[in-house]
């Protein structure tokens, strides 16, 4: 999964996170791992994560691990 597809999947998961938080259920976070092609053709791993931090709020992070050189 690459770029915009990762963001689209994360966006689809956020309403489920909010619903679960309202019910007091798990999971209260989601992590999606994909890949991003770099300008030189190498592929880096990208992790997007969202977590409920308070009612009706969430935090999101994006980490990119560079490919092995």
PQR file with spaces between the fields and no chain letter, atoms N, CA, C, O and H, PARSE charges and radii, in Angstrom:
ATOM       1  N    UNK     1       0.851   -1.172    0.000 -0.4000 1.5000
ATOM       2  CA   UNK     1       0.000    0.000    0.000 -0.0000 2.0000
ATOM       3  C    UNK     1       0.896    1.234    0.000  0.5500 1.7000
ATOM       4  O    UNK     1       1.894    1.280    0.719 -0.5500 1.4000
ATOM       5  N    UNK     2       0.548    2.216   -0.791 -0.4000 1.5000
ATOM       6  CA   UNK     2       1.398    3.383   -0.900 -0.0000 2.0000
ATOM       7  C    UNK     2       0.628    4.674   -0.651  0.5500 1.7000
ATOM       8  O    UNK     2      -0.595    4.728   -0.780 -0.5500 1.4000
ATOM       9  H    UNK     2      -0.262    2.179   -1.375  0.4000 1.0000
ATOM      10  N    UNK     3       1.383    5.718   -0.289 -0.4000 1.5000
ATOM      11  CA   UNK     3       0.938    7.092   -0.178 -0.0000 2.0000
ATOM      12  C    UNK     3      -0.516    7.341    0.150  0.5500 1.7000
ATOM      13  O    UNK     3      -0.955    7.135    1.281 -0.5500 1.4000
ATOM      14  H    UNK     3       2.377    5.674   -0.184  0.4000 1.0000
ATOM      15  N    UNK     4      -1.269    7.791   -0.861 -0.4000 1.5000
ATOM      16  CA   UNK     4      -2.650    8.199   -0.640 -0.0000 2.0000
ATOM      17  C    UNK     4      -3.521    7.030   -0.195  0.5500 1.7000
ATOM      18  O    UNK     4      -4.479    7.237    0.549 -0.5500 1.4000
ATOM      19  H    UNK     4      -0.912    7.958   -1.780  0.4000 1.0000
ATOM      20  N    UNK     5      -3.216    5.805   -0.629 -0.4000 1.5000
ATOM      21  CA   UNK     5      -3.998    4.647   -0.192 -0.0000 2.0000
ATOM      22  C    UNK     5      -3.852    4.443    1.315  0.5500 1.7000
ATOM      23  O    UNK     5      -4.811    4.058    1.984 -0.5500 1.4000
ATOM      24  H    UNK     5      -2.438    5.637   -1.233  0.4000 1.0000
ATOM      25  N    UNK     6      -2.666    4.697    1.848 -0.4000 1.5000
ATOM      26  CA   UNK     6      -2.457    4.607    3.295 -0.0000 2.0000
ATOM      27  C    UNK     6      -3.322    5.617    4.026  0.5500 1.7000
ATOM      28  O    UNK     6      -3.984    5.283    5.009 -0.5500 1.4000
ATOM      29  H    UNK     6      -1.887    5.010    1.305  0.4000 1.0000
ATOM      30  N    UNK     7      -3.317    6.860    3.542 -0.4000 1.5000
ATOM      31  CA   UNK     7      -4.105    7.907    4.190 -0.0000 2.0000
ATOM      32  C    UNK     7      -5.598    7.610    4.094  0.5500 1.7000
ATOM      33  O    UNK     7      -6.340    7.841    5.049 -0.5500 1.4000
ATOM      34  H    UNK     7      -2.779    7.131    2.743  0.4000 1.0000
ATOM      35  N    UNK     8      -6.036    7.105    2.957 -0.4000 1.5000
ATOM      36  CA   UNK     8      -7.452    6.768    2.791 -0.0000 2.0000
ATOM      37  C    UNK     8      -7.861    5.665    3.759  0.5500 1.7000
ATOM      38  O    UNK     8      -8.945    5.730    4.340 -0.5500 1.4000
ATOM      39  H    UNK     8      -5.434    6.918    2.182  0.4000 1.0000
ATOM      40  N    UNK     9      -7.015    4.652    3.943 -0.4000 1.5000
ATOM      41  CA   UNK     9      -7.348    3.577    4.868 -0.0000 2.0000
ATOM      42  C    UNK     9      -7.398    4.092    6.302  0.5500 1.7000
ATOM      43  O    UNK     9      -8.284    3.717    7.070 -0.5500 1.4000
ATOM      44  H    UNK     9      -6.135    4.599    3.471  0.4000 1.0000
ATOM      45  N    UNK    10      -6.441    4.958    6.663 -0.4000 1.5000
ATOM      46  CA   UNK    10      -6.427    5.526    8.011 -0.0000 2.0000
ATOM      47  C    UNK    10      -7.688    6.348    8.240  0.5500 1.7000
ATOM      48  O    UNK    10      -8.293    6.268    9.308 -0.5500 1.4000
ATOM      49  H    UNK    10      -5.722    5.264    6.039  0.4000 1.0000
ATOM      50  N    UNK    11      -8.088    7.136    7.251 -0.4000 1.5000
ATOM      51  CA   UNK    11      -9.301    7.945    7.380 -0.0000 2.0000
ATOM      52  C    UNK    11     -10.534    7.066    7.571  0.5500 1.7000
ATOM      53  O    UNK    11     -11.450    7.437    8.305 -0.5500 1.4000
ATOM      54  H    UNK    11      -7.597    7.201    6.383  0.4000 1.0000
ATOM      55  N    UNK    12     -10.565    5.907    6.919 -0.4000 1.5000
ATOM      56  CA   UNK    12     -11.700    4.993    7.084 -0.0000 2.0000
ATOM      57  C    UNK    12     -11.725    4.383    8.488  0.5500 1.7000
ATOM      58  O    UNK    12     -12.797    4.056    8.997 -0.5500 1.4000
ATOM      59  H    UNK    12      -9.821    5.606    6.323  0.4000 1.0000
ATOM      60  N    UNK    13     -10.561    4.228    9.113 -0.4000 1.5000
ATOM      61  CA   UNK    13     -10.488    3.605   10.432 -0.0000 2.0000
ATOM      62  C    UNK    13     -10.862    4.567   11.564  0.5500 1.7000
ATOM      63  O    UNK    13     -11.325    4.120   12.614 -0.5500 1.4000
ATOM      64  H    UNK    13      -9.691    4.494    8.699  0.4000 1.0000
ATOM      65  N    UNK    14     -10.673    5.860   11.376 -0.4000 1.5000
ATOM      66  CA   UNK    14     -10.878    6.823   12.461 -0.0000 2.0000
ATOM      67  C    UNK    14     -12.310    6.811   13.005  0.5500 1.7000
ATOM      68  O    UNK    14     -12.473    6.830   14.225 -0.5500 1.4000
ATOM      69  H    UNK    14     -10.297    6.223   10.524  0.4000 1.0000
ATOM      70  N    UNK    15     -13.361    6.781   12.170 -0.4000 1.5000
ATOM      71  CA   UNK    15     -14.717    6.716   12.742 -0.0000 2.0000
ATOM      72  C    UNK    15     -14.926    5.474   13.612  0.5500 1.7000
ATOM      73  O    UNK    15     -15.626    5.533   14.623 -0.5500 1.4000
ATOM      74  H    UNK    15     -13.229    6.766   11.179  0.4000 1.0000
ATOM      75  N    UNK    16     -14.316    4.347   13.219 -0.4000 1.5000
ATOM      76  CA   UNK    16     -14.432    3.131   14.031 -0.0000 2.0000
ATOM      77  C    UNK    16     -13.742    3.307   15.385  0.5500 1.7000
ATOM      78  O    UNK    16     -14.224    2.814   16.405 -0.5500 1.4000
ATOM      79  H    UNK    16     -13.746    4.299   12.398  0.4000 1.0000
ATOM      80  N    UNK    17     -12.615    4.012   15.382 -0.4000 1.5000
ATOM      81  CA   UNK    17     -11.914    4.291   16.642 -0.0000 2.0000
ATOM      82  C    UNK    17     -12.780    5.141   17.562  0.5500 1.7000
ATOM      83  O    UNK    17     -12.879    4.874   18.760 -0.5500 1.4000
ATOM      84  H    UNK    17     -12.224    4.413   14.554  0.4000 1.0000
ATOM      85  N    UNK    18     -13.406    6.169   16.991 -0.4000 1.5000
ATOM      86  CA   UNK    18     -14.252    7.051   17.802 -0.0000 2.0000
ATOM      87  C    UNK    18     -15.452    6.294   18.366  0.5500 1.7000
ATOM      88  O    UNK    18     -15.816    6.479   19.527 -0.5500 1.4000
ATOM      89  H    UNK    18     -13.326    6.387   16.018  0.4000 1.0000
ATOM      90  N    UNK    19     -16.066    5.441   17.543 -0.4000 1.5000
ATOM      91  CA   UNK    19     -17.196    4.641   18.024 -0.0000 2.0000
ATOM      92  C    UNK    19     -16.764    3.703   19.139  0.5500 1.7000
ATOM      93  O    UNK    19     -17.469    3.564   20.138 -0.5500 1.4000
ATOM      94  H    UNK    19     -15.770    5.290   16.600  0.4000 1.0000
ATOM      95  N    UNK    20     -15.623    3.062   18.982 -0.4000 1.5000
ATOM      96  CA   UNK    20     -15.122    2.143   20.008 -0.0000 2.0000
ATOM      97  C    UNK    20     -14.838    2.894   21.309  0.5500 1.7000
ATOM      98  O    UNK    20     -15.115    2.389   22.396 -0.5500 1.4000
ATOM      99  H    UNK    20     -15.050    3.175   18.170  0.4000 1.0000
ATOM     100  N    UNK    21     -14.285    4.101   21.191 -0.4000 1.5000
ATOM     101  CA   UNK    21     -13.991    4.888   22.390 -0.0000 2.0000
ATOM     102  C    UNK    21     -15.272    5.259   23.124  0.5500 1.7000
ATOM     103  O    UNK    21     -15.315    5.238   24.355 -0.5500 1.4000
ATOM     104  H    UNK    21     -14.060    4.512   20.307  0.4000 1.0000
ATOM     105  N    UNK    22     -16.318    5.601   22.371 -0.4000 1.5000
ATOM     106  CA   UNK    22     -17.591    5.953   22.999 -0.0000 2.0000
ATOM     107  C    UNK    22     -18.183    4.764   23.750  0.5500 1.7000
ATOM     108  O    UNK    22     -18.792    4.936   24.806 -0.5500 1.4000
ATOM     109  H    UNK    22     -16.283    5.618   21.372  0.4000 1.0000
ATOM     110  N    UNK    23     -18.006    3.570   23.214 -0.4000 1.5000
ATOM     111  CA   UNK    23     -18.522    2.358   23.865 -0.0000 2.0000
ATOM     112  C    UNK    23     -17.593    1.862   24.972  0.5500 1.7000
ATOM     113  O    UNK    23     -17.979    1.015   25.779 -0.5500 1.4000
ATOM     114  H    UNK    23     -17.511    3.430   22.357  0.4000 1.0000
ATOM     115  N    UNK    24     -16.371    2.390   25.007 -0.4000 1.5000
ATOM     116  CA   UNK    24     -15.390    1.911   25.974 -0.0000 2.0000
ATOM     117  C    UNK    24     -14.726    0.628   25.527  0.5500 1.7000
ATOM     118  O    UNK    24     -14.098   -0.063   26.330 -0.5500 1.4000
ATOM     119  H    UNK    24     -16.058    3.078   24.352  0.4000 1.0000
ATOM     120  N    UNK    25     -14.860    0.300   24.242 -0.4000 1.5000
ATOM     121  CA   UNK    25     -14.278   -0.924   23.691 -0.0000 2.0000
ATOM     122  C    UNK    25     -12.875   -0.687   23.162  0.5500 1.7000
ATOM     123  O    UNK    25     -12.417    0.448   23.023 -0.5500 1.4000
ATOM     124  H    UNK    25     -15.370    0.861   23.590  0.4000 1.0000
ATOM     125  N    UNK    26     -12.222   -1.774   22.878 -0.4000 1.5000
ATOM     126  CA   UNK    26     -10.946   -1.736   22.169 -0.0000 2.0000
ATOM     127  C    UNK    26     -11.236   -2.082   20.723  0.5500 1.7000
ATOM     128  O    UNK    26     -12.289   -2.668   20.472 -0.5500 1.4000
ATOM     129  H    UNK    26     -12.594   -2.695   22.990  0.4000 1.0000
ATOM     130  N    UNK    27     -10.411   -1.778   19.772 -0.4000 1.5000
ATOM     131  CA   UNK    27      -9.139   -1.075   19.945 -0.0000 2.0000
ATOM     132  C    UNK    27      -9.349    0.441   20.012  0.5500 1.7000
ATOM     133  O    UNK    27     -10.309    0.979   19.461 -0.5500 1.4000
ATOM     134  H    UNK    27      -9.555   -1.302   19.976  0.4000 1.0000
ATOM     135  N    UNK    28      -8.438    1.099   20.690 -0.4000 1.5000
ATOM     136  CA   UNK    28      -8.476    2.552   20.761 -0.0000 2.0000
ATOM     137  C    UNK    28      -7.366    3.152   19.900  0.5500 1.7000
ATOM     138  O    UNK    28      -7.119    4.358   19.930 -0.5500 1.4000
ATOM     139  H    UNK    28      -7.658    0.662   21.137  0.4000 1.0000
ATOM     140  N    UNK    29      -6.709    2.291   19.139 -0.4000 1.5000
ATOM     141  CA   UNK    29      -5.679    2.782   18.222 -0.0000 2.0000
ATOM     142  C    UNK    29      -5.604    1.868   17.008  0.5500 1.7000
ATOM     143  O    UNK    29      -6.065    0.727   17.034 -0.5500 1.4000
ATOM     144  H    UNK    29      -6.909    1.312   19.115  0.4000 1.0000
ATOM     145  N    UNK    30      -5.018    2.392   15.960 -0.4000 1.5000
ATOM     146  CA   UNK    30      -4.844    1.612   14.736 -0.0000 2.0000
ATOM     147  C    UNK    30      -3.496    1.988   14.135  0.5500 1.7000
ATOM     148  O    UNK    30      -3.077    3.144   14.194 -0.5500 1.4000
ATOM     149  H    UNK    30      -4.643    3.319   15.940  0.4000 1.0000
ATOM     150  N    UNK    31      -2.824    0.999   13.557 -0.4000 1.5000
ATOM     151  CA   UNK    31      -1.555    1.254   12.887 -0.0000 2.0000
ATOM     152  C    UNK    31      -1.613    0.606   11.512  0.5500 1.7000
ATOM     153  O    UNK    31      -2.026   -0.545   11.376 -0.5500 1.4000
ATOM     154  H    UNK    31      -3.165    0.060   13.509  0.4000 1.0000
ATOM     155  N    UNK    32      -1.203    1.341   10.510 -0.4000 1.5000
ATOM     156  CA   UNK    32      -1.213    0.876    9.136 -0.0000 2.0000
ATOM     157  C    UNK    32       0.204    1.003    8.595  0.5500 1.7000
ATOM     158  O    UNK    32       0.816    2.067    8.684 -0.5500 1.4000
ATOM     159  H    UNK    32      -0.867    2.277   10.620  0.4000 1.0000
ATOM     160  N    UNK    33       0.716   -0.073    8.042 -0.4000 1.5000
ATOM     161  CA   UNK    33       2.082   -0.067    7.509 -0.0000 2.0000
ATOM     162  C    UNK    33       2.023   -0.201    5.996  0.5500 1.7000
ATOM     163  O    UNK    33       1.297   -1.040    5.463 -0.5500 1.4000
ATOM     164  H    UNK    33       0.219   -0.938    7.969  0.4000 1.0000
ATOM     165  N    UNK    34       2.780    0.617    5.325 -0.4000 1.5000
ATOM     166  CA   UNK    34       2.835    0.550    3.872 -0.0000 2.0000
ATOM     167  C    UNK    34       4.216    0.915    3.378  0.5500 1.7000
ATOM     168  O    UNK    34       5.180    0.924    4.144 -0.5500 1.4000
ATOM     169  H    UNK    34       3.370    1.299    5.758  0.4000 1.0000
ATOM     170  N    UNK    35       4.307    1.210    2.118 -0.4000 1.5000
ATOM     171  CA   UNK    35       5.598    1.517    1.519 -0.0000 2.0000
ATOM     172  C    UNK    35       5.505    2.756    0.634  0.5500 1.7000
ATOM     173  O    UNK    35       4.459    3.054    0.057 -0.5500 1.4000
ATOM     174  H    UNK    35       3.525    1.203    1.496  0.4000 1.0000
ATOM     175  N    UNK    36       6.607    3.455    0.544 -0.4000 1.5000
ATOM     176  CA   UNK    36       6.680    4.677   -0.252 -0.0000 2.0000
ATOM     177  C    UNK    36       7.899    4.582   -1.155  0.5500 1.7000
ATOM     178  O    UNK    36       9.007    4.320   -0.688 -0.5500 1.4000
ATOM     179  H    UNK    36       7.456    3.213    1.012  0.4000 1.0000
ATOM     180  N    UNK    37       7.695    4.791   -2.429 -0.4000 1.5000
ATOM     181  CA   UNK    37       8.830    4.751   -3.361 -0.0000 2.0000
ATOM     182  C    UNK    37       9.532    6.107   -3.325  0.5500 1.7000
ATOM     183  O    UNK    37       8.895    7.150   -3.472 -0.5500 1.4000
ATOM     184  H    UNK    37       6.795    5.004   -2.809  0.4000 1.0000
ATOM     185  N    UNK    38      10.838    6.082   -3.130 -0.4000 1.5000
ATOM     186  CA   UNK    38      11.625    7.301   -3.067 -0.0000 2.0000
ATOM     187  C    UNK    38      12.053    7.725   -4.472  0.5500 1.7000
ATOM     188  O    UNK    38      11.959    6.949   -5.423 -0.5500 1.4000
ATOM     189  H    UNK    38      11.355    5.235   -3.011  0.4000 1.0000
ATOM     190  N    UNK    39      12.523    8.970   -4.586 -0.4000 1.5000
ATOM     191  CA   UNK    39      12.880    9.512   -5.900 -0.0000 2.0000
ATOM     192  C    UNK    39      13.952    8.688   -6.604  0.5500 1.7000
ATOM     193  O    UNK    39      14.017    8.680   -7.833 -0.5500 1.4000
ATOM     194  H    UNK    39      12.599    9.600   -3.814  0.4000 1.0000
ATOM     195  N    UNK    40      14.796    7.992   -5.835 -0.4000 1.5000
ATOM     196  CA   UNK    40      15.871    7.209   -6.459 -0.0000 2.0000
ATOM     197  C    UNK    40      15.458    5.759   -6.721  0.5500 1.7000
ATOM     198  O    UNK    40      16.288    4.931   -7.097 -0.5500 1.4000
ATOM     199  H    UNK    40      14.743    7.999   -4.837  0.4000 1.0000
ATOM     200  N    UNK    41      14.169    5.456   -6.520 -0.4000 1.5000
ATOM     201  CA   UNK    41      13.681    4.117   -6.814 -0.0000 2.0000
ATOM     202  C    UNK    41      13.661    3.171   -5.625  0.5500 1.7000
ATOM     203  O    UNK    41      13.027    2.118   -5.685 -0.5500 1.4000
ATOM     204  H    UNK    41      13.495    6.128   -6.214  0.4000 1.0000
ATOM     205  N    UNK    42      14.353    3.536   -4.531 -0.4000 1.5000
ATOM     206  CA   UNK    42      14.317    2.683   -3.343 -0.0000 2.0000
ATOM     207  C    UNK    42      12.952    2.825   -2.673  0.5500 1.7000
ATOM     208  O    UNK    42      12.228    3.789   -2.924 -0.5500 1.4000
ATOM     209  H    UNK    42      14.868    4.392   -4.482  0.4000 1.0000
ATOM     210  N    UNK    43      12.608    1.868   -1.827 -0.4000 1.5000
ATOM     211  CA   UNK    43      11.308    1.869   -1.157 -0.0000 2.0000
ATOM     212  C    UNK    43      11.518    1.990    0.349  0.5500 1.7000
ATOM     213  O    UNK    43      12.301    1.241    0.933 -0.5500 1.4000
ATOM     214  H    UNK    43      13.196    1.085   -1.623  0.4000 1.0000
ATOM     215  N    UNK    44      10.821    2.931    0.972 -0.4000 1.5000
ATOM     216  CA   UNK    44      10.882    3.121    2.418 -0.0000 2.0000
ATOM     217  C    UNK    44       9.585    2.602    3.031  0.5500 1.7000
ATOM     218  O    UNK    44       8.526    2.648    2.405 -0.5500 1.4000
ATOM     219  H    UNK    44      10.185    3.540    0.497  0.4000 1.0000
ATOM     220  N    UNK    45       9.683    2.108    4.262 -0.4000 1.5000
ATOM     221  CA   UNK    45       8.484    1.670    4.971 -0.0000 2.0000
ATOM     222  C    UNK    45       7.864    2.877    5.680  0.5500 1.7000
ATOM     223  O    UNK    45       8.571    3.668    6.304 -0.5500 1.4000
ATOM     224  H    UNK    45      10.543    2.070    4.771  0.4000 1.0000
ATOM     225  N    UNK    46       6.564    3.008    5.580 -0.4000 1.5000
ATOM     226  CA   UNK    46       5.839    4.116    6.194 -0.0000 2.0000
ATOM     227  C    UNK    46       4.812    3.538    7.166  0.5500 1.7000
ATOM     228  O    UNK    46       4.065    2.624    6.818 -0.5500 1.4000
ATOM     229  H    UNK    46       5.990    2.365    5.072  0.4000 1.0000
ATOM     230  N    UNK    47       4.781    4.073    8.375 -0.4000 1.5000
ATOM     231  CA   UNK    47       3.802    3.646    9.360 -0.0000 2.0000
ATOM     232  C    UNK    47       2.934    4.832    9.729  0.5500 1.7000
ATOM     233  O    UNK    47       3.438    5.876   10.142 -0.5500 1.4000
ATOM     234  H    UNK    47       5.388    4.815    8.658  0.4000 1.0000
ATOM     235  N    UNK    48       1.626    4.670    9.579 -0.4000 1.5000
ATOM     236  CA   UNK    48       0.671    5.682   10.018 -0.0000 2.0000
ATOM     237  C    UNK    48      -0.064    5.115   11.220  0.5500 1.7000
ATOM     238  O    UNK    48      -0.471    3.953   11.212 -0.5500 1.4000
ATOM     239  H    UNK    48       1.216    3.822    9.243  0.4000 1.0000
ATOM     240  N    UNK    49      -0.233    5.918   12.239 -0.4000 1.5000
ATOM     241  CA   UNK    49      -0.931    5.452   13.425 -0.0000 2.0000
ATOM     242  C    UNK    49      -1.877    6.536   13.923  0.5500 1.7000
ATOM     243  O    UNK    49      -1.567    7.726   13.857 -0.5500 1.4000
ATOM     244  H    UNK    49       0.098    6.862   12.245  0.4000 1.0000
ATOM     245  N    UNK    50      -3.029    6.113   14.418 -0.4000 1.5000
ATOM     246  CA   UNK    50      -3.984    7.039   15.028 -0.0000 2.0000
ATOM     247  C    UNK    50      -4.399    6.446   16.365  0.5500 1.7000
ATOM     248  O    UNK    50      -4.561    5.232   16.490 -0.5500 1.4000
ATOM     249  H    UNK    50      -3.281    5.147   14.472  0.4000 1.0000
ATOM     250  N    UNK    51      -4.567    7.293   17.348 -0.4000 1.5000
ATOM     251  CA   UNK    51      -4.927    6.835   18.693 -0.0000 2.0000
ATOM     252  C    UNK    51      -5.903    7.817   19.306  0.5500 1.7000
ATOM     253  O    UNK    51      -5.743    9.031   19.181 -0.5500 1.4000
ATOM     254  H    UNK    51      -4.435    8.279   17.246  0.4000 1.0000
ATOM     255  N    UNK    52      -6.913    7.284   19.968 -0.4000 1.5000
ATOM     256  CA   UNK    52      -7.844    8.140   20.695 -0.0000 2.0000
ATOM     257  C    UNK    52      -7.114    8.680   21.929  0.5500 1.7000
ATOM     258  O    UNK    52      -6.610    7.901   22.738 -0.5500 1.4000
ATOM     259  H    UNK    52      -7.043    6.298   20.069  0.4000 1.0000
ATOM     260  N    UNK    53      -7.055    9.994   22.076 -0.4000 1.5000
ATOM     261  CA   UNK    53      -6.393   10.582   23.242 -0.0000 2.0000
ATOM     262  C    UNK    53      -7.398   11.140   24.239  0.5500 1.7000
ATOM     263  O    UNK    53      -7.120   11.175   25.438 -0.5500 1.4000
ATOM     264  H    UNK    53      -7.464   10.627   21.419  0.4000 1.0000
ATOM     265  N    UNK    54      -8.552   11.573   23.771 -0.4000 1.5000
ATOM     266  CA   UNK    54      -9.653   12.005   24.626 -0.0000 2.0000
ATOM     267  C    UNK    54     -10.937   11.753   23.855  0.5500 1.7000
ATOM     268  O    UNK    54     -10.888   11.433   22.668 -0.5500 1.4000
ATOM     269  H    UNK    54      -8.779   11.544   22.798  0.4000 1.0000
ATOM     270  N    UNK    55     -12.064   11.890   24.495 -0.4000 1.5000
ATOM     271  CA   UNK    55     -13.333   11.698   23.790 -0.0000 2.0000
ATOM     272  C    UNK    55     -13.407   12.599   22.564  0.5500 1.7000
ATOM     273  O    UNK    55     -13.188   13.807   22.647 -0.5500 1.4000
ATOM     274  H    UNK    55     -12.104   12.151   25.459  0.4000 1.0000
ATOM     275  N    UNK    56     -13.721   11.986   21.424 -0.4000 1.5000
ATOM     276  CA   UNK    56     -13.917   12.692   20.158 -0.0000 2.0000
ATOM     277  C    UNK    56     -12.665   13.410   19.664  0.5500 1.7000
ATOM     278  O    UNK    56     -12.772   14.318   18.840 -0.5500 1.4000
ATOM     279  H    UNK    56     -13.899   11.004   21.357  0.4000 1.0000
ATOM     280  N    UNK    57     -11.502   13.036   20.137 -0.4000 1.5000
ATOM     281  CA   UNK    57     -10.256   13.602   19.630 -0.0000 2.0000
ATOM     282  C    UNK    57      -9.308   12.449   19.345  0.5500 1.7000
ATOM     283  O    UNK    57      -9.418   11.382   19.949 -0.5500 1.4000
ATOM     284  H    UNK    57     -11.415   12.299   20.808  0.4000 1.0000
ATOM     285  N    UNK    58      -8.391   12.662   18.438 -0.4000 1.5000
ATOM     286  CA   UNK    58      -7.403   11.636   18.158 -0.0000 2.0000
ATOM     287  C    UNK    58      -6.086   12.290   17.785  0.5500 1.7000
ATOM     288  O    UNK    58      -6.038   13.438   17.345 -0.5500 1.4000
ATOM     289  H    UNK    58      -8.302   13.528   17.947  0.4000 1.0000
ATOM     290  N    UNK    59      -5.033   11.536   17.972 -0.4000 1.5000
ATOM     291  CA   UNK    59      -3.713   11.963   17.541 -0.0000 2.0000
ATOM     292  C    UNK    59      -3.263   11.037   16.425  0.5500 1.7000
ATOM     293  O    UNK    59      -3.604    9.855   16.426 -0.5500 1.4000
ATOM     294  H    UNK    59      -5.072   10.603   18.330  0.4000 1.0000
ATOM     295  N    UNK    60      -2.512   11.553   15.485 -0.4000 1.5000
ATOM     296  CA   UNK    60      -2.022   10.727   14.385 -0.0000 2.0000
ATOM     297  C    UNK    60      -0.536   11.001   14.186  0.5500 1.7000
ATOM     298  O    UNK    60      -0.074   12.134   14.326 -0.5500 1.4000
ATOM     299  H    UNK    60      -2.235   12.514   15.484  0.4000 1.0000
ATOM     300  N    UNK    61       0.187    9.966   13.863 -0.4000 1.5000
ATOM     301  CA   UNK    61       1.612   10.116   13.601 -0.0000 2.0000
ATOM     302  C    UNK    61       1.960    9.399   12.303  0.5500 1.7000
ATOM     303  O    UNK    61       1.251    8.493   11.865 -0.5500 1.4000
ATOM     304  H    UNK    61      -0.188    9.046   13.748  0.4000 1.0000
ATOM     305  N    UNK    62       3.044    9.814   11.709 -0.4000 1.5000
ATOM     306  CA   UNK    62       3.549    9.159   10.503 -0.0000 2.0000
ATOM     307  C    UNK    62       5.052    9.015   10.652  0.5500 1.7000
ATOM     308  O    UNK    62       5.757   10.002   10.862 -0.5500 1.4000
ATOM     309  H    UNK    62       3.620   10.550   12.065  0.4000 1.0000
ATOM     310  N    UNK    63       5.539    7.803   10.545 -0.4000 1.5000
ATOM     311  CA   UNK    63       6.976    7.543   10.623 -0.0000 2.0000
ATOM     312  C    UNK    63       7.434    6.899    9.331  0.5500 1.7000
ATOM     313  O    UNK    63       6.770    6.014    8.791 -0.5500 1.4000
ATOM     314  H    UNK    63       4.967    7.001   10.374  0.4000 1.0000
ATOM     315  N    UNK    64       8.568    7.352    8.847 -0.4000 1.5000
ATOM     316  CA   UNK    64       9.123    6.775    7.626 -0.0000 2.0000
ATOM     317  C    UNK    64      10.481    6.186    7.963  0.5500 1.7000
ATOM     318  O    UNK    64      11.373    6.894    8.431 -0.5500 1.4000
ATOM     319  H    UNK    64       9.107    8.071    9.285  0.4000 1.0000
ATOM     320  N    UNK    65      10.637    4.894    7.726 -0.4000 1.5000
ATOM     321  CA   UNK    65      11.919    4.237    7.937 -0.0000 2.0000
ATOM     322  C    UNK    65      12.655    4.198    6.607  0.5500 1.7000
ATOM     323  O    UNK    65      12.140    3.659    5.628 -0.5500 1.4000
ATOM     324  H    UNK    65       9.913    4.319    7.346  0.4000 1.0000
ATOM     325  N    UNK    66      13.856    4.766    6.565 -0.4000 1.5000
ATOM     326  CA   UNK    66      14.577    4.769    5.296 -0.0000 2.0000
ATOM     327  C    UNK    66      14.993    3.347    4.913  0.5500 1.7000
ATOM     328  O    UNK    66      15.194    2.494    5.778 -0.5500 1.4000
ATOM     329  H    UNK    66      14.274    5.204    7.361  0.4000 1.0000
ATOM     330  N    UNK    67      15.118    3.108    3.633 -0.4000 1.5000
ATOM     331  CA   UNK    67      15.550    1.783    3.194 -0.0000 2.0000
ATOM     332  C    UNK    67      17.008    1.559    3.567  0.5500 1.7000
ATOM     333  O    UNK    67      17.758    2.502    3.819 -0.5500 1.4000
ATOM     334  H    UNK    67      14.955    3.800    2.930  0.4000 1.0000
ATOM     335  N    UNK    68      17.383    0.308    3.595 -0.4000 1.5000
ATOM     336  CA   UNK    68      18.787   -0.016    3.874 -0.0000 2.0000
ATOM     337  C    UNK    68      19.646    0.537    2.748  0.5500 1.7000
ATOM     338  O    UNK    68      19.299    0.419    1.573 -0.5500 1.4000
ATOM     339  H    UNK    68      16.774   -0.458    3.390  0.4000 1.0000
ATOM     340  N    UNK    69      20.751    1.131    3.112 -0.4000 1.5000
ATOM     341  CA   UNK    69      21.641    1.737    2.098 -0.0000 2.0000
ATOM     342  C    UNK    69      22.604    0.685    1.587  0.5500 1.7000
ATOM     343  O    UNK    69      23.440    0.977    0.731 -0.5500 1.4000
ATOM     344  H    UNK    69      21.032    1.227    4.066  0.4000 1.0000
